[in-house]
């Protein structure tokens, strides 16, 4: 089911995963399914990030087995979801985890997590430490205010300055005109959205800030559950878990932010779409903690489910309603079992976004940069130009006028595929002191990025 972390351990170089697993269910017994309160945290390893194996541990048992890869069982604190793991090689206890644990829908004899008190609601966030990443010790929890706001989705991230950020599912009040899907398994009757909290030390957390919810560009069945970011120059990029409440599927959209609060989704089409139903990912795509940067590649590990979040058409259960030309809609509670596989998708890290002409053909597009002090530096671009196309540029002064000698006519057109190439004007790559902007003109070209660099670079 994912809901955990994949990383490459800086201590021993192994790829490691802490993911949620559940027993399989061959038959759905009426309205109740057991998987909701049997989510256990399991541990996997890999030498290459592709071929994984399950170490045989003696931490938690399973009937009929002397060894398992389970590291948290039900008796140690109930269900486990959303394990956020960090590695600090310099510490005596180098492994740190924030994980949501608790009774969820029941099944616990005593409301506790290890030696700590249990959560007030279905789940609470607890902090653990470990010397080897396998045997864990609970040290704090439930963290108050509970990271996740009492919900069941919360990933925690560690910033470069040592502070912490949590992105978690929230339910803001519905607005006039908001549509709630009748058969959607949504007990709060709200729009699944994402909020954010911060903490300097991981113990004391500030207030909530709503950072992602449906807006005017989204269809009225759009909802969101996760933001999983990775730090890049100038801000963050993230994969956003996009939930279609009508067809009960989840895919991933790409998003970007300067500050981790204000998120931009220029293209609402999936960055990782669902394959046909019945294939892994055909129903839901649940991503692991964060994208992993390896050289010029960005990997996203996810659990791809074969089935949907919930049943849309089911005549067995009440209440039933007729909607449009659909004869009967059944309401299912709770969600269906998530029968999934651990999967990986990979992108070129330096080509996640591009500026491109919106028309194509013989029509050219253009874009002008924000002003800055660029004199004495060169313009380096990451671009791909289709056959018959070109990328040209000219430099502008603070009045928006073309700097003499640095017009489009003076510029040597860029063609072909280049990840790093400096622009030239009549053989000159160095911008004069009066240059404060660049005006790019595209013809069948993609501009993935640009930067100003010193001449010696």
C-alpha positions in Angstrom: 0.0 0.0 0.0 3.1 2.3 0.1 2.2 5.0 2.6 5.9 5.0 3.6 9.4 5.9 2.6 11.9 4.7 0.0 15.5 6.1 0.2 19.1 5.2 -0.6 20.8 4.8 2.8 24.0 7.0 2.9 25.4 4.7 5.6 25.6 1.4 3.6 24.5 2.5 0.1 21.5 0.1 0.1 18.1 1.1 -1.1 15.5 0.7 1.7 11.8 0.8 1.9 9.4 1.1 4.9 6.0 0.5 3.5 2.6 -0.5 4.6 1.4 -4.0 3.9 -2.0 -5.7 4.7 -3.3 -9.3 4.5 -5.1 -10.1 1.3 -8.9 -10.5 1.3 -10.4 -13.0 -1.1 -14.0 -12.2 -0.2 -15.6 -8.9 0.9 -17.8 -9.7 3.8 -20.7 -7.3 3.5 -19.9 -3.7 4.5 -16.8 -4.6 6.5 -13.3 -5.3 5.3 -10.4 -6.1 7.6 -7.6 -4.3 5.8 -8.4 -0.9 7.2 -7.2 -1.8 10.7 -4.6 -4.4 9.8 -2.1 -2.1 8.1 1.4 -3.2 9.2 4.7 -1.5 8.5 7.1 -3.8 6.7 10.7 -3.4 5.6 12.4 -4.1 2.2 15.9 -3.8 0.8 17.5 -3.5 -2.7 21.0 -3.2 -4.1 19.8 -1.3 -7.2 16.4 0.2 -6.4 14.7 -2.2 -8.8 15.1 -5.7 -7.5 13.8 -5.9 -3.9 14.0 -8.6 -1.3 12.3 -9.0 2.1 14.8 -9.5 5.0 13.7 -12.3 7.4 13.5 -10.5 10.7 12.4 -11.7 14.2 10.7 -8.5 15.3 7.0 -9.3 14.6 5.6 -12.8 14.0 2.9 -14.1 11.6 1.0 -17.3 12.1 3.0 -20.1 10.5 6.2 -18.2 10.0 9.3 -17.9 12.3 10.6 -14.8 10.5 8.9 -11.9 8.7 9.7 -8.5 7.4 7.1 -6.9 9.7 8.5 -4.2 12.0 5.3 -2.9 13.6 2.5 -5.3 14.4 -1.0 -4.6 15.7 -0.1 -5.3 19.3 2.6 -2.6 19.4 0.2 0.2 18.6 -2.5 -0.7 16.1 -2.4 0.1 12.5 0.5 2.0 10.9 0.4 4.4 7.9 2.5 7.2 6.5 6.0 6.4 7.7 8.4 9.3 7.1 12.0 8.1 7.6 15.2 10.1 7.8 18.8 9.1 8.1 21.3 11.1 10.2 24.7 9.3 9.7 26.4 11.4 12.3 24.1 10.4 15.2 24.3 7.4 17.6 20.7 6.7 16.6 20.9 7.6 12.9 17.4 6.6 11.9 14.4 8.8 12.7 10.7 8.1 11.8 7.4 9.9 12.1 4.5 7.5 11.6 0.8 7.6 12.1 -0.5 4.8 14.5 -3.6 3.9 16.4 -6.8 2.0 16.3 -8.2 3.5 13.1 -11.5 1.5 12.9 -10.9 -0.6 16.0 -9.1 -3.9 16.6 -7.0 -2.7 19.5 -7.4 -4.2 23.0 -5.8 -1.2 24.7 -5.4 2.3 23.3 -1.6 2.7 23.4 1.4 2.9 21.1 4.3 1.0 22.5 4.7 2.5 26.0 3.0 5.8 25.0 -0.7 6.7 25.3 -2.8 6.1 22.3 -4.3 8.9 20.1 -7.5 10.8 20.9 -9.0 9.7 17.5 -8.3 7.0 15.0 -4.7 7.8 14.4 -1.9 10.0 15.9 1.6 10.8 14.9 4.5 9.2 16.8 8.2 9.7 16.7 10.6 6.8 16.7 14.4 6.2 16.5 16.5 3.3 15.5 20.2 2.2 15.3 19.7 0.0 12.3 16.4 1.1 10.6 14.8 -2.3 11.6 14.3 -2.3 15.4 12.6 0.9 16.4 12.1 2.6 19.7 9.1 4.9 20.3 10.3 8.2 21.9 7.4 10.7 21.6 3.7 10.9 20.9 1.1 11.4 20.2 2.6 14.7 18.9 0.2 17.5 19.9 -1.3 19.2 18.0 -1.5 15.9 16.1 0.3 16.2 12.8 -2.4 15.3 10.3 -5.2 17.0 12.2 -6.8 13.6 13.2 -6.9 12.4 9.6 -5.2 9.4 8.1 -2.7 11.1 5.7 0.5 12.9 6.9 4.0 12.9 5.6 6.7 14.8 7.5 9.7 16.4 5.8 13.0 17.7 7.2 14.2 21.0 5.8 18.0 21.8 5.3 18.0 24.0 8.4 16.9 21.0 10.6 13.2 22.1 10.9 10.3 20.0 10.0 7.2 20.3 7.7 4.1 18.2 7.5 1.8 18.0 4.5 -1.5 16.3 5.6 -5.0 15.7 4.4 -7.6 18.1 5.6 -11.2 18.9 5.1 -11.9 22.6 4.7 -15.5 23.7 4.9 -17.3 23.3 1.6 -18.1 26.4 -0.3 -21.3 27.4 -2.1 -21.5 25.5 -5.3 -19.0 22.7 -4.2 -20.1 19.3 -5.4 -19.8 16.3 -3.2 -20.1 12.9 -5.0 -23.0 10.9 -3.5 -21.3 7.5 -3.4 -17.8 8.8 -2.4 -16.5 7.3 0.8 -16.2 10.7 2.6 -17.5 10.7 6.1 -16.8 14.4 6.7 -18.7 15.4 3.6 -15.9 17.8 2.7 -13.3 18.3 0.0 -10.2 16.3 0.5 -7.4 18.9 0.5 -3.8 19.3 1.7 -2.7 21.5 4.6 0.7 22.3 6.0 2.3 22.6 9.5 5.8 23.5 10.5 8.0 22.7 13.6 11.5 23.8 14.6 12.2 20.6 16.5 9.6 18.0 15.3 7.9 18.2 18.7 6.1 21.5 18.9 4.0 22.2 15.8 2.4 25.5 14.6 -1.0 26.1 13.2 -2.5 24.8 9.9 -2.2 26.5 6.5 -4.4 25.2 3.7 -2.0 24.9 0.7 -3.9 22.8 -1.9 -7.6 22.5 -2.7 -9.8 22.5 -5.7 -9.8 25.8 -7.6 -11.6 27.3 -10.6 -9.5 25.3 -13.1 -10.3 21.9 -11.6 -13.4 19.9 -12.3 -16.0 19.6 -9.6 -15.0 16.0 -8.8 -11.3 16.9 -8.1 -9.9 16.3 -4.6 -6.3 16.0 -3.2 -4.6 13.9 -0.6 -0.8 14.2 -0.7 1.9 16.7 -1.6 5.3 14.9 -1.8 8.0 17.5 -2.5 11.7 17.5 -3.2 14.0 20.5 -2.8 15.4 22.1 -6.0 17.2 25.3 -6.8 14.8 28.1 -6.2 12.1 26.1 -4.3 10.4 22.7 -4.6 8.9 20.4 -7.1 6.3 17.8 -6.0 4.0 15.1 -7.2 0.4 15.7 -6.0 -2.0 12.9 -5.4 -5.1 13.8 -7.5 -8.3 12.0 -6.6 -11.2 11.7 -9.0 -14.2 11.1 -6.8 -16.5 10.2 -9.7 -14.5 7.2 -11.0 -12.7 6.6 -7.7 -9.2 6.7 -9.1 -6.0 8.5 -8.1 -3.2 9.7 -10.4 -0.2 12.1 -9.9 0.0 15.7 -11.1 3.3 17.7 -11.1 3.4 20.9 -9.0 6.0 23.5 -8.1 6.5 26.1 -5.4 8.9 28.8 -4.4 8.1 28.5 -0.6 6.4 25.2 -0.1 3.1 27.1 0.7 2.0 28.5 -2.7 1.8 25.7 -5.2 1.5 26.0 -9.0 0.1 23.4 -11.3 0.5 24.8 -14.8 -0.8 21.6 -16.5 -3.7 19.8 -14.9 -3.2 16.7 -16.9 -1.6 13.7 -15.1 2.2 13.5 -14.9 1.7 9.8 -14.0 -1.7 8.7 -15.5 -3.6 5.5 -14.6 -3.2 2.5 -16.9 -6.3 0.4 -17.7 -8.3 -0.8 -14.7 -7.1 -4.2 -13.5 -3.4 -3.3 -14.0 -1.2 -2.1 -11.2 -2.0 1.6 -10.9 -5.2 1.3 -12.9 -7.2 2.1 -9.8 -5.0 4.2 -7.5 -1.5 5.5 -7.4 -0.3 6.1 -3.8 3.2 7.7 -3.8 5.9 7.1 -1.3 7.4 9.8 0.9 9.4 11.9 -1.6 10.9 11.8 -5.1 14.5 10.6 -5.2 17.1 12.4 -7.2 19.8 10.1 -8.7 22.1 11.9 -11.1 19.9 13.4 -13.8 16.9 11.2 -13.0 14.0 11.6 -10.6 12.4 8.4 -9.3 9.0 8.3 -7.7 8.1 5.1 -5.9 4.4 4.3 -5.5 1.9 1.6 -4.8 -0.1 1.0 -7.9 -3.5 -0.6 -7.0 -5.4 -2.9 -9.4 -8.8 -1.7 -8.1 -10.7 1.4 -7.2 -10.9 3.4 -4.0 -14.6 2.3 -3.6 -17.3 0.6 -5.5 -19.4 2.8 -7.7 -22.1 0.4 -8.8 -23.2 -2.1 -6.1 -26.8 -3.3 -5.7 -26.1 -5.1 -2.4 -25.9 -2.2 0.0 -28.3 0.5 1.2 -29.1 3.4 0.8 -29.5 3.3 -3.0 -30.3 6.1 -5.3 -30.9 6.7 -9.0 -28.7 9.3 -10.7 -29.1 10.2 -14.3 -29.1 7.1 -16.5 -27.5 4.9 -13.9 -30.0 2.4 -12.5 -28.6 1.9 -9.0 -25.7 3.4 -7.0 -24.6 1.6 -3.9 -22.8 3.2 -1.0 -19.9 1.2 0.3 -18.2 1.6 3.6 -15.2 1.7 4.1 -12.8 1.7 1.2 -12.0 -1.5 -0.7 -8.8 -3.5 0.0 -5.8 -1.9 -1.7 -4.3 -4.8 -3.6 -1.1 -3.2 -5.0 2.5 -3.6 -6.2 5.4 -1.4 -5.4 6.3 0.4 -8.6 8.7 3.1 -9.8 8.3 5.9 -12.4 11.3 8.0 -13.6 11.7 11.4 -15.2 14.6 13.5 -16.5 15.2 15.7 -13.5 16.3 18.8 -15.4 13.4 18.5 -17.9 10.3 18.4 -15.8 8.9 21.7 -17.2 9.4 23.6 -20.5 8.2 26.8 -22.1 6.8 26.0 -25.5 4.8 27.8 -28.2 1.1 27.3 -27.5 0.2 27.2 -31.2 2.9 25.4 -33.1 3.4 25.2 -36.8 4.9 28.3 -38.3 3.6 30.5 -35.4 6.3 31.6 -32.9 6.0 32.1 -29.2 7.9 34.5 -27.0 8.7 35.0 -23.3 10.5 37.8 -21.5 12.3 37.3 -18.2 12.1 39.3 -15.0 14.7 42.1 -14.7 18.1 41.6 -13.0 21.7 42.7 -13.1 23.3 40.4 -15.7 26.1 42.5 -17.1 29.4 40.5 -17.6 27.7 37.2 -17.6 26.5 34.7 -20.2 23.1 33.2 -20.8 23.1 29.3 -20.7 20.0 27.4 -21.8 18.6 23.9 -21.6 16.6 23.4 -24.8 15.3 20.9 -27.4 14.5 22.3 -30.8 12.5 20.2 -33.3 13.6 19.8 -36.9 12.9 23.0 -38.8 12.6 25.1 -35.6 14.9 27.5 -33.7 15.4 29.2 -30.4 16.5 32.8 -30.5 17.0 35.6 -27.9 17.7 39.2 -27.6 18.8 41.3 -24.6 16.8 44.2 -23.3 17.7 47.3 -21.1 15.7 48.6 -18.2 13.5 50.6 -20.6 12.6 47.4 -22.5 14.6 48.4 -25.5 16.9 46.1 -27.4 20.6 46.4 -26.4 22.5 47.4 -29.6 24.4 44.4 -31.0 22.3 41.9 -29.0 19.1 41.7 -31.1 17.4 38.7 -32.6 19.1 39.4 -35.9 22.5 39.4 -34.1 21.8 36.1 -32.3 23.0 32.8 -33.5 19.9 30.5 -33.6 20.0 27.4 -31.4 19.0 24.2 -33.0 19.1 20.6 -31.9 19.2 19.1 -28.4 21.3 20.9 -25.7 21.3 20.6 -21.9 23.9 23.4 -21.5 24.7 25.8 -24.3 25.6 29.5 -24.1 23.8 32.0 -26.4 25.9 34.0 -28.8 25.4 37.4 -30.6 27.9 37.8 -33.5 30.2 35.5 -31.6 29.9 37.3 -28.3 28.6 35.4 -25.3 29.0 38.1 -22.6 26.1 40.4 -21.8 26.9 44.1 -21.5 26.2 46.0 -18.3 23.0 47.5 -19.7 21.3 44.1 -20.2 18.6 43.4 -17.6 16.2 41.1 -19.4 16.1 38.3 -22.1 13.4 38.0 -24.7 13.2 34.4 -26.0 11.5 33.6 -29.3 10.5 30.0 -29.9 9.8 28.2 -33.1 9.1 24.5 -32.6 11.3 24.6 -29.5 11.2 23.7 -25.8 13.0 25.8 -23.3 13.5 23.7 -20.1 15.5 26.3 -18.3 18.1 29.1 -18.4 20.6 30.7 -16.1 23.1 33.5 -16.0 26.7 32.3 -15.5 30.1 33.9 -15.0 32.4 33.7 -18.1 34.8 31.2 -16.5 32.1 28.6 -15.9 
